[in-house]
Amino acid sequence: MKWSGWVVVGLFSGVAVAQTPTTREAVRLHRPEATALVRAELKACDAVKCPESGRLALLAGTLVLSEGEALEARQILESYPVPPGLEAFHAYYRGQALFYSGDAEGAAAAFSLAVQKAPPSLEPRARARLGEALLKAGKPAKAAPILETAADKTPSAELLYERALARSATGNAAGAKEDLRAVALRYATHPYAEEALAQLEALTPPVRLTLAEHLKRARALLDGGMASQAMTELETAESRKWVKGELARTQVALVRALALFATGKAEEAEKKLAEARKGPPAVAAEAALVTARRALRANDNEKARALMAALDKAYPKQPAGDEGGFFAGWLDLQAQRFEDAVKSFTLYEQRYPRSRRRDEGMWFRSLALLRLERYAEARESLEKLVDSFPRSSLVPQARYWMARSQELGGASVDVVARAYETVVAVSPASFYSLLASERLRALGRPVPPAFPEPPKQLTVARPPDLELAVALSEAGLFPDAAEEVESRASRIHSPSQALPFVHALLSMGEYGYAHAIAARHLWGRAFGERAPDALAAFYPKAFASAVEAAASRAEVEPYLVWAIMRRESAFRPEVASAANARGLMQIIPPTGTAIAEKLSEPKPNPADLFAPDLNIRYGAWYLSQLMKRFSHPVLAAAAYNAGPKATAKWAQEKGTLPLDLFVEEIPFRETRGYVKQVVADLYLYRSFYGGGASLPPLALTIPTPLGEGVNF
């Protein structure tokens, strides 16, 4: 057995526990020394016959089990008393130890006990493991109904595969084939996928995948970074004579080209793409789109623009044509060919009236009109966007630019001021509310408060629903505690239920869980009613002592640290991204190493980056260096997301634009959104917690960055 790799760091960090702080930290971060530390504490507990031996033994057993030492884990778990209140979890982990040490029948008995005593957070896991243990013990008839339910409720490669075995053993051959095929196709990168294919091949007659299924598997393998396995999949399809006719041949050529590109064989890949482009429209269009995207990624924008326009012209009925039409206009805009961009996006709207990007196309057409100073036309285009797509995320910026176009077009101060006031009223937490406020100040008009009252944390008693999660955390079973909180949260269905639960979590320092639950149930209360008790979960002073100390040491605003933290991790210390960014401030290990070198500190272990204090300290230092180099929160936020090199390039190329236009023309969509949220949150944190001090204005011009400074 191995942990899934999800690290739980902050859960219920304020509770009293038997473990020392050093041991607790080591367990939370899955440090290599954690097991040895817990063993030592258990031994010391034995020496004085302390009452915590059962909890320590449960933790030691789970840690030893996670290292693959099932026999030792079993011995530990069976040698100490079961900790009161945690009987189901003790039975579950004892079942795991028995299963992996070869005693499937004993494991089934332990899992059965766990099911009987389990809370809802554990019951599905325990029941699934009971079915697996019964199957392993040679009791497929008893396992089958359990696995039927488990695989339906929480389908996974493991459960579907084991259900297939149980179905096969109990005479349900059709069901077994269905599950094996599902494993092979849905979970192509999982080791059980190969097992499932082998099982299908072993049937009489053998069950073999169709060409479409081989292609689906090949694409999934490519998405999973397994290009060589994808090539093998294509070769298998070809060896079975599935590749017949133009459609099949060109489909295989297209996927083979993708695999060849992934393995660095560009010349061979281009030949296959050329072959695919000769196929039927659906295949040819996708192949042409691959070529256009490669040009775009290589920053060959003129070539990419020509290729995208050709896609739009040749394949208007294919998804690739839609994408080509959109990016042709977007590349016109990036090249500052604003007249061409207006024409491109006007044509795009006409040709693709059902496109999922229609609102975005309208926005970019409006932006091109703004850049041409055709303000009346721009406002008309923006009004159409708001009327056509009232739920679009682009509505706040459309409203702001409607007001801005009125101002730039010479409308009266009263008309313009009312339009800006509407932006503040309708979208109070947005970047555009902040911009509108600055524009009102420039007009000499009073700024209506975005939120009449600051966040207010309520004092509430800890709900009984959280008691088990606290007990699990006290025992060091952090993943189980997290599952328990999530299980309890899933049973909340109204704001009135959510509010006390959220505030209990806030009082316990569980800002990430509080924020997540508030996002599900308290959004309207926070941003519609503007209730301060709901705002507290969206804008907490999370990890306040660590943030304030680190910000003071680094000479950076704590409000900027919280704004970045809110966007990066939503206050969850355990978060790890696909790019291996870690913790509250989402620091990747190489950046952590570079920061440590600058601070003359030892290189941190990657797991250490999940520790809130270290992560916050490194993030605050890095932000301070970005502010020193870029001197503006918009540029600092852009650099935090896209890197200092890219941000310095944008500032050099477009730094003469006013701030609002500069942000709209950041070429990376993710960075544009990131900058807008971070800067809006920075000013909200300032207004909420600044003690009534006058807020510094948001500079509406872009400063020239320093040529030297942090560059990683």
N, C-alpha and C positions, 0 to 999 in steps of 0.2 A: 504494500500500500504506500502511496505517495500523496502528500498534500497537493492540491490543485495548483499551488503557486500563488494563490490570492493571499496577500499579507494583510492582516487586520492589526492596526496599530493603536488607535486611540480609544477603543471601546471601554467606557466606564473607568477612565484612568484615575478617578478620584476615590474609588472604593478601597476599603481596608482589606488587605490580603495577607496570606501567610508568607508568600514569597518576598524576598528582598527586592528593592527597586531594581538592582542590577539584573537579577534573575528574571524579573517580570519583563524588563526591557528586552532582554535576550530572547525570551519566548515570543514576545510580540513581533519582533523583527526576524524571527527564524534564524538567528545567528548560529553559527556552527557550535558554539560553546553552550547553547541553551540546555541540551540534554544533560551534559556533565554537571552543570550548575544545579539542575533540578534533582539529579541523583544525589548530589552532595547534600542538598537541603533535606531530602527524604532520609538520608542516613543520619543526619544530625537530629531530625525529628524522632527517628527510632530511638536514638540514644537517650532522649528525655521523655519518650512516650507522649509526645505532644498530640493534642486532639485533631490536628490538621493532617494526620498521616494519610487518611483516605483520599482527601482532595489532592495532596501532593502525589500520591501513588497513581491516581487517575491521570494527572498531567504527565507524570513520568512515563506511564504506559503508552499514552498517545504519542509522545515524542519518540520513544524507542520504536514504536510501530511505524512511524513515519520514516524511520531510517531502515526499514525492512527487517528488523529483528523481531519477528512475530513470536517466537518461543519465549524470549526474554520478556516481551510485553505481556504475554499471557501469564507468566510467573508473577510479574509485579501486580497485575490486576487481580490475581486470585489470592495474593498473600496479604492483602490489607482490607480493612472494612470498607464497605460501600458508603460513599459520602451521602448523608441524608439530603434528599431533594434532587439528587442527580442519579437516581437509580437507573433510569432509562438510558442515560448516556454511558454509565458504567457497563450496562449490559450490551449496548451497541458496540463499544470499543473492545469489550471482551470477545464479542462475536467476531469482530474483525481479526483479532489476534488468533482465535481458534481457526478461522477460515484459512488464513494465510500460513498457519502452521500445520495445515493438513487435516484438521478435524472438522469436516464439513457438517457432520451430524451434530456435534457439540455447538458449532456456530449457529446452526438452525435453531437450536433450543435457546441460545442466548439472544438471537435476533427476535425470536418469538416473544420472549420476555420484554425486550425493548419495545416491540410494537404495542404490547399491552399497557405499558407505562408511559409511552412517549407523548410529549406535547405535539401539537400540529407541526411545529418546525422540524421535528425529528422523524415523525411517523412515516412519511413517504420514503425517506432514505432507509429506515429500518425495515420497512415492508419489502422494498426492492431487494435488499440484501438477504432477507429471509427467502425470497423466491430463488435467488442465485445459490444460496447455500443448500436448499432442498434439491435443486437441480444437480449440484455437485455431489450431493449425498446419494444420488441415484434414485430420487423420488420425483420423477417428472410429472406424475399425475397430481401430486400435491403442489408442485412448483408452478404448473401451468396457469391456474386461475390467478395466482398472485402476480405472476409476471405479465399476464394479460392486462390487468389493471395498472400495474406500475409502468409498463411501456406506453400505455395510452395516456397516462397522466403526465409523465415526464420522459418523453421519448429520447433516447440516447443511443449511440452506437452499441454500447455494452448491453443495454436492456433489450434492444431489438434483436441483437444477435442471440442472446440467451433465450429470449422468447421463441426465436426460430428453432433453437435446439429443443425446447420443451414442446413446441407444436409438433415438430417432426417425431419426437418420441411418443407422442400421444395420438398419432395418426392424422394430424391436421397438416397434410403435405402442402396444400395450397397456401395456407397461412404461413407456413415456414418459408416457402418460396417468396412470398410477398415481403416478409421481413428481411430475408437475405438480400433481396434486390434493393430494398430501401437502404440497408446498411451500405451496400456497394455504391449507390448513387448519391445518397444524401451526405454521407460521411466519407467521401473518397480519400481523404488524407489520413483517416484513422487506421491503425493497424488491423482492426477487425474487418475493414473493407476487403482486404486481400483474403482473409479467412472466409468471408462470405462468398467471394467469387469462387474460391476453391470448393466450398460446399455445394454451390450451384453446379459447378463442373462435374462433381462426383455423383450427381443424381442420374437416374436412368429414365429417360434419355437426359443428357446434360442440358442444363438451361444456360443459354448464352445471351449476352447483351446484344441489343440491336446497334446499328451504327449510331443512331441518335444518342443512345445511352453511352456508348464509348466516347462520343464527342463531349457529352455532358461531364463525364468523369475526367476527361483530359483537361477541360477548361477549369474544373474544380481543382485539379492537381496543380495547374498553372497558378491559379489564385492563391494556393497554399504554398507557393514557392518551390514546387516539386516538378521542375521542367523536364528532367530526364525521365521521371515516371510518366509524365504526360506523353512523351515521345514513345515510350514503351506501349502505352495504351493505344496510340494510333497504329503502331506496328501490329498489335494484336488484332485490331479491327481489319487491317489490310490482309493479314494472314488468313482470316476467315472469309475472305472474298466478299466482305460487305461493301467494299468501295467499288460500286458499279454506277456508271452514268455520270453525266456532267455535274449534277448537283452534288452527289456524294464525293466525287473527286475534288471539286473546288472547296467544299466544306472542310475536308481533311487538309487540303493545302493551306487554308486559312489558319486552322489551329496549329498546324505544323510550323507555319511562319511565326506565330506567337511564341511557340516553344523554342524555336531557333534564335529569335531575338533574345529570349530570356537566358539562353546559354552563350550569348555573345557571338553567335554565328550570323552576323548581319547580312553578309553577301548571299548566303544560302537562303536566308529568310526573305530577302527581297525577291528572289526568283520565285519562291512559293507564293508571295503576295501577288506578283504579276500573274501567276496562274489563277489565283483566286479571283482577281479582278475580271477575268474572262468568264466567270460563272454567271448564274442567274442573278437578277437584281439584288436580292437580299444578301447574298454572299459577296457580290462585287461591291456593294455599297459599304458593307462593314470592312472589307479589305481596303478600300479607298480611305475610309475613316481612320484606320490604323496608320496609314501613311501620313495623313494630315496631322494626326495627333503627335506623331513622332517629330514632325517638323516644328510643331508648336512647343513641344518639350525641349527641343534643341535651340529655342529662341530664334529660329529662322522665320520670323513673323510674316515676311512678304511671301515666302513660299507657302507657308501655312494658310495665309489668306487666299491665295489662288486656289489651293487644293480644297479649302472649305467652300469657296464659291462654286467650284466645279461640282462638289457633292450636292449642294443645294440645287443646282441646275439639272443635274443628271438624275437625281433620286428623290424627287419631292414627296414620293409616297412611302419612303423608308425612314426609320428613325435617324439614320445617318444623315439624310438630307436636312431634317430638322436641326440637327446639331451643326451641320455645315452652315446653314443659313444664319443661325445665331452667332457662331464664332466669326463669320465673315464680318458682320456688323461690329462685333466686339473688337476685332483686330483693327477695323477702321478707326474706332474710337481711340484705341491705344496709340495708334499712329497719328492722332490728332487730325485725321481727315474727317472733320465733323459733318460736312455736307454729305460725304459718302456714307457716313454712319447713319444719318437721318434716312437716306434712301434705302440703305440695307435693312434697317429695322422696320421701316414702313412696309417694305416688300415681305419681310419675315412675318409680320403680323397678318398680312393678306394670305400668304401661302400656308401658314400653319396656325389656323384659328383655334385648334384644340391642343396646341403645344403646352406642356407643363411649364415651359419657360416664357409663356406669353406675357405675364406681368413683368418679368425681368426685362424682356425685350422692350416693353413700353417704357420702362424706367430708363434704359440706356438711350432710347430715342429721345426722351425728354432731356437727358443730360447733354446729349449732343446739341440740342436746340439751345440749351442754356449757354453752352460754350460758344455758340454762334451769336449770342445776345439776342435771339429771337424769343423774347420773354413771353409775349402773348401766346405764341404757338406752344411754347414749353408748358405754360400753365394749363392750356387746353388739354395737352397730352397727359399731364399729371392728374387733372380732374377726371379724365377718362379712366386712368389707372385706378383711382380711388373708387369710382362708381362701378367699374367692372369687377374689381377684386377687393371688396371691402375687408376681407379677412387676410389679405396678403401681409406678410411681414414688411413689405416695402411701403405700406401706407404711412407710417410716421415720417419717413424721409420725403415721400411725395407731398405731404401736407407742409413740411418745412420749406421745401423748394417752391411750392405754390406761393407761400408768403414771401420768400426771398425774391422770386421773379416779379412779384408785385412791387417790392421795394426797388429792385434794380430797374424796373420799367417805369418808375416815376409816380407810383400811386401815392395817395395822401398818407401822412403819418398815422392818422386814425385808422384807415383801412388796413395798413400794414401791421400796426400794433395789434389789432383785433385778430388778425390771422396768426401772428406769433403766439398770442395768448391761447388760441385754440390748440396749438401744438402742445403747449405746457399742460393744458387741461386734459387733453385726450391721451397723451403718451408721457406721463410724468416721469417715468424711470428711464427714458430713452436718451440717447446722445442728442437727438433732435430737440428734445425739451431743453437740454443744456445750451445748444446753439441758439434756440429761440430766446432763451433768457438773456444771453449775451447781446443779441440783436436788440432786444427791448431796452437794455441798459444803454446801448449806443444811441437809441432814439430818445433817451431821457425819460422813458416811461417806467413806472413801477413794475416789478417782476412778481407775478403771483406765485406763491409758494407751491412747489410741486407736491409737497406733502405738508399738511398743516402741523402735524406733530411728528416728533422723531420716534424711532422704534422704542417699544416699551416691553421689557421682559416681565412676565407675570411670575409670582411666587405660588407654586402649586405643589401639592404633595405628590410623591412618586406614585404613579398608578400601580396597582397590583400586577397589571400586565407586564411590567418591566422587572418584576422580582426574579424571575428565572434567568433572564438575561444577565442580571447583576451577579447571581450565584455562579453562572457559567464563567463570567469574567473573573470573579474571585478565584475560581479554580484554574484559571489560565487557559480555558478553552475558548479562545477568542473567536475562531471561525464559527463555533456553535452559538456563541452569544450573538454574533452578527446575524446568523440565520434566524435566531429567535426574535430579534428586533424586527427583521423584515417580515417574518410571519405575523407578528402582532400588528404591524403597520398595514399589512394587506387586508386586515379586517376592519380598517377604518373607512367609513363611507360618507362622512359628512364633515363640514367645517367644525361643527360643535364637538364632534368626537376628536377631531385632529388637534384642536387648539390646546387643550390641557396636555395631551400626549407630547406635542411639539415642545411646549414650555418645560415639561419635565426633562426632556432630552437636553434642551439648552442648559438647564440648571446643572446637569450632569456633565456638561462639556462635550456633548455629542452633537456638534454643530452640523456635521454632514448629514446625519440621519434626520435631524430637525428640518434642514433645508429641503431634503428630498421629499419628506412628507408634506411640507408646506407647499411645495411646487405642485403636488397632486391635488391638494384640497383647499389651500388658502390663497390661491392666486387672486381670485376675485375680491376677497376680503382685503388683501394687501394693496392691489393696484386699481381696483374699482372703488371700493369703499375707503381705501387709504387708511385702514385701521392700524394703529401703532402696534397692537399686540401681534398682528400677522407680519408686519414689516420686520419685527425682531428676528424672525427665522430666516428672512431673506438677506438681511444685512447685519449679522451678528458681529460683535467684536471677538471673533474667534481666536482662541489661544492668545488672549490679550497680553499676558505678561511676556510671553516669548516674542510676540510681534513688536510690542513697544520697546522692549530691551534691544532687540536686533535693529529696529529702525533708528533708535537713538544712537547706537554704536556706529551705524553705517551712514548716519546723517541723511536719512530719506524719510519721507512722510509715512507713518504707519497706515494712513488711509490708502496710499498707493499699494502697499503690501497686501492689504485686505482686498482691494479691487482686483489685483492680479490673482490672488488666492481664490476668490469667488469664481473667476472665469476659468482658472486652470483646473481646479479640483472640486469645486463646490464644497470646500471645507472638509473633504474626506482624506485623511492621511494615508489610507491604504491604496489609493488609486495608482495604477500603472498603465501607461498608454501603449499603443501598438509600437511606438517608437522608443519604448523603454524609458520614458520620462516618469519620474517617481515622486510621490508624495504631494504635500499641500501646494508647493510651488512648481511641481512638475519639472524637476531637474534631472537631466540625463546623466549617467555616470561620467562620460568624458567632461561635461561641464562641471560636475562636482569636483572632479580631479583638478581641473584648471583653476577653479576657485580656491581649492585647498592650497595649491601652489602659490597663488597670489597672497594668501593669508599666512603662508609659511606653516601650514599644518600638515599632518600626515594624510596621505591619500585615503579617502573614506572607502570602506567596504560598500559595494552597491546597495546592500540591504540597509546600511545606515542612513541612506537618503530618505527612507520612509519615516525616520524619527522626526517628529514635528520640530523640536528645538533646532536641530542641525539644518533641516530643510529650510526652515524660516530664516535662519541666520544667513545661509548661503544665498537664498533668494533675495533678501534685503540688501546684501552686499552687491549682488549683481545689478539690482535695480538702481542702487545709488550710482554705480559706475555708468549705467546707461543714461541716467539723468545728467551726470556730469558731462557726458559727451554730447548728448542731444538736446538738453535744456528745455524739453517740452514733453508733457505726458503722452501726447499723441505719438511722437517719434519713439519715446522710450517703450511704449506698449507695442508699437510695430516691431521694434528691434527685439523685444522679449519673445515675440511670436515668430518672426520671419528671419531674425538675425541682424546684427549691426551692419554687415556689408550691404545687404539688400536695402536696408532703410537709408543708409548714407547715399546710395545710388538714387533712390527715389527723391530724397531731399535735394540732391544736386540737380536732377532733371526737372523737377516740378515744384521746387521750393518757392518759386515766385507766385504760385497760386495762393489765394486765400485758403485758410485752414479747411473750410467746409468742402471746397472743391478738391483740395489735395487728398483728403480722406476718401472721397468718392472715386478718385482715380488711382488709388492703390491697386496694383494689378492682381493681387491675390485675393480671391473672394474671402477665404478664411481669415486673412489678416484684416481686411476691411471690417468684417463683423467683430473680430476680436478687439480692435482699437475702439470701435464705437462703444462696446459694452464696458470695457475697462475704464475709459475716460468718463463715461456717464456714472459708473459706480464710484469712481474716485470722488467726484463732486457730490454725490449723494452721501458718501461716508463723511466728507468734510462738513456738509450741512447738518447731518444727523448728530455728529459727535464733536463738532468744533467748538462747543460751548458758547454759541451765539456770536463768535468772532466773525468779522466780515470775511466773506470768501474771496480769495484772490481770483481775479477774472481769468477766464480761459483766453489766452492769447490767440487771436484769430489770424496771426501770421506765422509762418514757418521760420524758425531760426536756422542759421547755418551751423551744421554740426562741426565739432572739432575734428580735425584730420586724424588725430591720434586718440587713443582711448581703448576701452574694451572692444575686442573684435572677435569674440567667440560666443 
